[in-house]
Each structure stands twice: as structure tokens, then as C-alpha cells.
Amino acid sequence: MIKEKGIPDNPCSYINIKGIKRKIVYDVIPFEVLGNLYRLYRTDTGNKNQQLIRKRNKAMLGLLIYQGLQSEELIKLEMQDLQLRDGKIRIHAGRRSAGRDMKLEASQAFELMDYRNDTRKGLQQAGKSAQEETALFITSEKGVRIGSNAIQTLLKKIKQLNESVSSINQIRASVIVRWLKLYHLRKVQHLAGHKYISSTERYQSSNREDLKEDISKFHPF
């Protein structure tokens, strides 16, 4: 209307909305794409050491895609947290997240079992670590707990498979949006490890399909 000289200025310019401003994520990746990403991630390329790292990374990738873990949650995992007999994994509480037990998917169980029984031992030998390391995911350099560098390396490999992936947070947001389609809000809050329900509610607006439906409903023309 400003362009057509119908009004002199924007009537909403001076509106100040009070309260906490929360960023809404819209670039949600369909779960089918994430699942395909997991299947496409190869572990049989490179030399022996590189294959060990790729097997570790695929085990980590499964936890990002199926359990929606945060980077710091992956880093903090201990050997005892992986409970394959019960088909679950224990996630530690953080400064901004709650602890929880999460069910493992059948498609990732083999990778995790193979990692725990064989791959991790290979990484320890490659790192020539003399100390007893309790961390689940370890490096091949010193056989110690992984850091943020290992997560960033994994992200680079993921981007090579699919350019639409921009961050670990984007993967997590996509998983939470999928959960909201399947479960009630309180269950999703538990699965995501959110301490406050408001943290879960903001992902409800991240569903692009719902946004399209709202636009068609209220602005059909």
C-alpha cells in the first residue's frame, strides 16, 4: 500500500512486542532425507584408521538422527550409558537440558554394537592410550574423549552427502518437528530433554507444512 501511495508509512513500525524473542527454525529436513543420509554414509572407504573413524562417526550420526542429540550430549556419553541389552541409551543432564533414557532404533543397533565391541578397541590401539578411558566416543589420535572438532568433521562429511544440511542444530530441530507429528507435547519435551515446555512449543511453528496450511486458510488468495 505504501508503494501504491495508499498509506504514507507502515502502521506496524512502532509496535513493540514484549516478552522473550525466540528464533523459529524453518529449514526443516524431512525424516526420509535424514534416514537416507544415514544409509548413504559409508564406512568402508580409506585406510584402516579412516575406516575406524567413519564407523565411529556413523554410530554418532545415528544418535543425531534417531535420538536428536545435541553435540555436547554426544561428547558426554560414557561407555556404561550404552545399554544394548535393554535397547536404550542414557543421556546425561546438562546446564540447559534434562537427563533421560532413550530407546534405540533397530537400524542403528548393529552399528552401535559393532562400535562398542570392535571399532572402539581399534581406536584405542591406534591412539596408543595407556589410560583407561570411560568415554563412549573417543579419538584415534590419543584414544581419549572426542571434542567439538570431531563433531565438526562429521558435519563436513554430512554436507558432502547433502548440501541442505547446515548444522547439527538443524538436524535436531528436524527430529523434534517429526516427533511433534507423532507424539503429544509432553512426550516430545521428554524426548528432546527440554526443561521447559515452552522450549518444545517453539518447534511447533517450525513445521513448514503447517505454515502452508495456515497461509491457505487465512490468505486463500
JOPECOR-V455318 format. One record per residue. N is the residue number from 1. OMEGA is omega as a letter, one per 20 degrees, with the letter a starting at -180 (999 if undefined). Layout:
n=N omega=OMEGA
n=N omega=OMEGA
This chain:
n=1 omega=r
n=2 omega=a
n=3 omega=a
n=4 omega=r
n=5 omega=r
n=6 omega=r
n=7 omega=a
n=8 omega=a
n=9 omega=a
n=10 omega=a
n=11 omega=a
n=12 omega=a
n=13 omega=a
n=14 omega=r
n=15 omega=r
n=16 omega=a
n=17 omega=a
n=18 omega=r
n=19 omega=a
n=20 omega=r
n=21 omega=a
n=22 omega=r
n=23 omega=r
n=24 omega=a
n=25 omega=a
n=26 omega=a
n=27 omega=a
n=28 omega=r
n=29 omega=r
n=30 omega=a
n=31 omega=r
n=32 omega=r
n=33 omega=r
n=34 omega=r
n=35 omega=r
n=36 omega=r
n=37 omega=r
n=38 omega=a
n=39 omega=a
n=40 omega=a
n=41 omega=a
n=42 omega=r
n=43 omega=a
n=44 omega=a
n=45 omega=r
n=46 omega=r
n=47 omega=a
n=48 omega=a
n=49 omega=r
n=50 omega=r
n=51 omega=r
n=52 omega=a
n=53 omega=a
n=54 omega=r
n=55 omega=r
n=56 omega=a
n=57 omega=r
n=58 omega=r
n=59 omega=r
n=60 omega=a
n=61 omega=r
n=62 omega=r
n=63 omega=r
n=64 omega=a
n=65 omega=a
n=66 omega=r
n=67 omega=r
n=68 omega=a
n=69 omega=r
n=70 omega=a
n=71 omega=a
n=72 omega=r
n=73 omega=r
n=74 omega=a
n=75 omega=a
n=76 omega=a
n=77 omega=r
n=78 omega=r
n=79 omega=a
n=80 omega=a
n=81 omega=r
n=82 omega=a
n=83 omega=a
n=84 omega=a
n=85 omega=r
n=86 omega=r
n=87 omega=a
n=88 omega=r
n=89 omega=a
n=90 omega=a
n=91 omega=a
n=92 omega=r
n=93 omega=r
n=94 omega=a
n=95 omega=a
n=96 omega=a
n=97 omega=a
n=98 omega=r
n=99 omega=a
n=100 omega=r
n=101 omega=a
n=102 omega=r
n=103 omega=r
n=104 omega=r
n=105 omega=a
n=106 omega=a
n=107 omega=a
n=108 omega=a
n=109 omega=a
n=110 omega=a
n=111 omega=a
n=112 omega=r
n=113 omega=r
n=114 omega=r
n=115 omega=a
n=116 omega=a
n=117 omega=a
n=118 omega=a
n=119 omega=a
n=120 omega=r
n=121 omega=r
n=122 omega=r
n=123 omega=r
n=124 omega=r
n=125 omega=r
n=126 omega=a
n=127 omega=r
n=128 omega=a
n=129 omega=r
n=130 omega=a
n=131 omega=r
n=132 omega=a
n=133 omega=a
n=134 omega=a
n=135 omega=r
n=136 omega=a
n=137 omega=a
n=138 omega=a
n=139 omega=r
n=140 omega=a
n=141 omega=a
n=142 omega=r
n=143 omega=a
n=144 omega=a
n=145 omega=r
n=146 omega=r
n=147 omega=a
n=148 omega=r
n=149 omega=r
n=150 omega=r
n=151 omega=r
n=152 omega=r
n=153 omega=r
n=154 omega=a
n=155 omega=r
n=156 omega=r
n=157 omega=r
n=158 omega=a
n=159 omega=r
n=160 omega=r
n=161 omega=a
n=162 omega=a
n=163 omega=a
n=164 omega=r
n=165 omega=a
n=166 omega=a
n=167 omega=r
n=168 omega=r
n=169 omega=r
n=170 omega=r
n=171 omega=a
n=172 omega=r
n=173 omega=r
n=174 omega=r
n=175 omega=a
n=176 omega=r
n=177 omega=r
n=178 omega=r
n=179 omega=a
n=180 omega=r
n=181 omega=a
n=182 omega=a
n=183 omega=r
n=184 omega=a
n=185 omega=a
n=186 omega=r
n=187 omega=r
n=188 omega=r
n=189 omega=r
n=190 omega=a
n=191 omega=a
n=192 omega=a
n=193 omega=r
n=194 omega=r
n=195 omega=a
n=196 omega=a
n=197 omega=r
n=198 omega=r
n=199 omega=r
n=200 omega=a
n=201 omega=a
n=202 omega=r
n=203 omega=r
n=204 omega=r
n=205 omega=a
n=206 omega=a
n=207 omega=a
n=208 omega=r
n=209 omega=r
n=210 omega=r
n=211 omega=r
n=212 omega=r
n=213 omega=r
n=214 omega=r
n=215 omega=r
n=216 omega=a
n=217 omega=a
n=218 omega=r
n=219 omega=a
n=220 omega=a
n=221 omega=999
